[in-house]
Amino acid sequence: MTTLRELFPEERKHEILRMITAEGRVSVTELSRKYGVSEVTIRNDLQDLADQGLIVRTHGGAVVVPHSPDILSLNLRRQQQTTEKERIGAAASVYVSDGDAIFLDTSSTTLAIARRLKQFRDLTVLTNSLAVTQTLLEMTGITVVMTGGLLRRDTVSLIGADGLALLANYNIKTGFFGAHGLTLEEGLTDVSLGESEVKRQAVKLCRQVIAVVDSTKWGRVGPASFASVQELNVIVTDHDAPEDLVDAMRAQGPRILQV
């Protein structure tokens, strides 16, 4: 069994980031003892994370970035549940075929789907995510269509209802949507009203709606709903999703795929 002392540098930094997110602050001395490496090494790890905007360095340690723990930047969300998101992305990509028009939202899980699209041909991807667009930039078999709108820097996305008119020109077969939370009553929710408005309108234009949510999203509720359970055709999640909620959700109609 792998111990903390055997972690590669990137794995150690990932664990440190999770610890800071959970506890709010850490000290260099504490981390040095925990991971069995020098304080110089820990300081370098913390500086790397700070350079990415994921933490704030302090004298002798680091603290969480100064905004609500539920409103996470895209870079921070990319660091969470990475293994689960890659599995979910791989499983969700099965619902894509050559010649489709699909919608990918700004979630970190849809980035995992985007990375799986290289083998497809004559595919049209509609998105409001600059990160998704960058991922698809060198995939020559894919036409990328971006919505317009205002730049939201923390999610690297475009928001605003005025930029969505272009979507109505396409027959969108499948939309893939991540979320801050998923419940029976509120459906899929997000923390941003602007982001939720884009997702809400996109859901209405998709013939098939697929939620891509890891187990940490089940039972959580964000301020704004953008899709009811009845609007979901498929939910792709991991095996740690709470069994009682999965069964209750399945009884409402969506197919649930756990990977």
VENWO-V672333 format. One record per residue. RES is the residue in one letter. SS is DSSP state (a for helix, b for strand, c for the rest). PHI is phi in radians with two decimals (999 if undefined). Layout:
# VENWO-V672333
RES:SS:PHI ; RES:SS:PHI
This chain:
# VENWO-V672333
M:c:999 ; T:c:-1.23 ; T:c:-1.78 ; L:a:-1.08 ; R:a:-1.18 ; E:a:-1.67 ; L:c:-1.17 ; F:c:-1.25 ; P:a:-0.92 ; E:a:-1.17 ; E:a:-1.14 ; R:a:-1.10 ; K:a:-1.12 ; H:a:-1.07 ; E:a:-1.16 ; I:a:-1.09 ; L:a:-1.08 ; R:a:-1.08 ; M:a:-1.14 ; I:a:-1.12 ; T:a:-1.08 ; A:a:-1.32 ; E:a:-1.82 ; G:c:1.59 ; R:b:-2.79 ; V:b:-2.53 ; S:b:-2.04 ; V:a:-1.05 ; T:a:-1.07 ; E:a:-1.05 ; L:a:-1.21 ; S:a:-1.05 ; R:a:-1.16 ; K:a:-1.10 ; Y:a:-1.79 ; G:c:1.17 ; V:c:-2.21 ; S:c:-1.23 ; E:a:-1.15 ; V:a:-1.08 ; T:a:-1.07 ; I:a:-1.11 ; R:a:-1.05 ; N:a:-1.13 ; D:a:-1.04 ; L:a:-1.13 ; Q:a:-1.16 ; D:a:-1.05 ; L:a:-1.15 ; A:a:-1.15 ; D:a:-1.09 ; Q:c:-1.51 ; G:c:1.34 ; L:c:-1.58 ; I:b:-2.49 ; V:b:-2.08 ; R:b:-1.28 ; T:b:-2.26 ; H:c:-1.15 ; G:c:1.52 ; G:b:3.10 ; A:b:-2.79 ; V:b:-2.28 ; V:b:-1.16 ; V:c:-1.05 ; P:c:-1.43 ; H:c:-2.58 ; S:c:-0.88 ; P:c:-1.11 ; D:c:-1.55 ; I:c:-1.86 ; L:c:-1.75 ; S:c:-1.19 ; L:a:-1.05 ; N:a:-1.04 ; L:a:-1.19 ; R:a:-1.13 ; R:a:-1.08 ; Q:c:-1.45 ; Q:c:-1.80 ; Q:c:0.89 ; T:a:-1.12 ; T:a:-1.12 ; E:a:-1.09 ; K:a:-1.15 ; E:a:-1.16 ; R:a:-1.15 ; I:a:-1.10 ; G:a:-1.08 ; A:a:-1.13 ; A:a:-1.19 ; A:a:-1.18 ; S:a:-1.15 ; V:a:-1.12 ; Y:a:-1.48 ; V:c:-1.91 ; S:c:-2.30 ; D:c:-0.94 ; G:c:1.53 ; D:c:-1.27 ; A:b:-1.95 ; I:b:-2.25 ; F:b:-2.01 ; L:b:-2.10 ; D:c:-1.49 ; T:c:-1.63 ; S:c:-1.23 ; S:a:-1.17 ; T:a:-1.27 ; T:a:-1.19 ; L:a:-1.09 ; A:a:-1.15 ; I:a:-1.18 ; A:a:-0.96 ; R:c:-1.18 ; R:c:-1.70 ; L:c:-1.66 ; K:c:-1.04 ; Q:c:-1.41 ; F:c:-1.50 ; R:c:-2.19 ; D:c:0.94 ; L:b:-1.66 ; T:b:-1.96 ; V:b:-1.95 ; L:b:-1.77 ; T:b:-2.79 ; N:c:-1.92 ; S:b:-1.79 ; L:a:-1.21 ; A:a:-1.17 ; V:a:-1.09 ; T:a:-1.03 ; Q:a:-1.11 ; T:a:-1.09 ; L:a:-1.56 ; L:c:-0.96 ; E:c:-1.75 ; M:c:-1.57 ; T:c:-1.22 ; G:c:-1.47 ; I:b:-2.12 ; T:b:-1.66 ; V:b:-1.85 ; V:b:-2.09 ; M:b:-1.79 ; T:c:-1.24 ; G:c:-1.65 ; G:c:2.23 ; L:b:-1.61 ; L:b:-1.32 ; R:b:-1.86 ; R:c:-1.22 ; D:c:-1.20 ; T:c:-1.86 ; V:c:0.89 ; S:b:-2.45 ; L:b:-1.89 ; I:b:-2.22 ; G:c:2.06 ; A:a:-1.09 ; D:a:-1.11 ; G:a:-1.60 ; L:c:-1.71 ; A:a:-1.01 ; L:a:-1.05 ; L:a:-1.08 ; A:a:-1.16 ; N:a:-1.39 ; Y:c:-2.04 ; N:c:-1.55 ; I:b:-1.50 ; K:b:-1.26 ; T:b:-2.42 ; G:b:-2.01 ; F:b:-1.96 ; F:b:-2.30 ; G:c:-1.54 ; A:c:-2.78 ; H:c:-1.30 ; G:b:-2.73 ; L:b:-2.51 ; T:b:-2.40 ; L:c:-1.12 ; E:c:-1.34 ; E:c:-1.67 ; G:b:1.21 ; L:b:-1.47 ; T:b:-2.26 ; D:b:-2.34 ; V:c:-1.55 ; S:c:-1.88 ; L:a:-1.12 ; G:a:-1.13 ; E:a:-1.14 ; S:a:-1.11 ; E:a:-1.12 ; V:a:-1.08 ; K:a:-1.12 ; R:a:-1.05 ; Q:a:-1.19 ; A:a:-1.14 ; V:a:-0.98 ; K:a:-1.14 ; L:a:-1.66 ; C:b:-1.69 ; R:b:-1.24 ; Q:b:-2.32 ; V:b:-1.99 ; I:b:-2.09 ; A:b:-1.56 ; V:b:-2.09 ; V:c:-2.38 ; D:c:-1.35 ; S:a:-1.10 ; T:a:-1.23 ; K:a:-1.52 ; W:b:-1.24 ; G:c:1.50 ; R:c:-1.60 ; V:c:-2.30 ; G:c:-1.66 ; P:c:-1.11 ; A:b:-2.26 ; S:b:-1.49 ; F:b:-2.30 ; A:b:-2.71 ; S:c:-1.40 ; V:a:-1.04 ; Q:a:-1.16 ; E:a:-1.51 ; L:c:-1.61 ; N:c:-1.58 ; V:b:-2.47 ; I:b:-2.13 ; V:b:-1.83 ; T:b:-2.53 ; D:c:-1.86 ; H:c:-1.29 ; D:c:-1.54 ; A:c:-1.07 ; P:c:-1.05 ; E:a:-1.05 ; D:a:-1.13 ; L:a:-1.23 ; V:a:-1.08 ; D:a:-1.11 ; A:a:-1.15 ; M:a:-1.18 ; R:a:-1.08 ; A:a:-1.15 ; Q:c:-1.46 ; G:c:2.20 ; P:c:-1.14 ; R:b:-1.33 ; I:b:-2.01 ; L:b:-1.97 ; Q:b:-1.86 ; V:c:-2.24
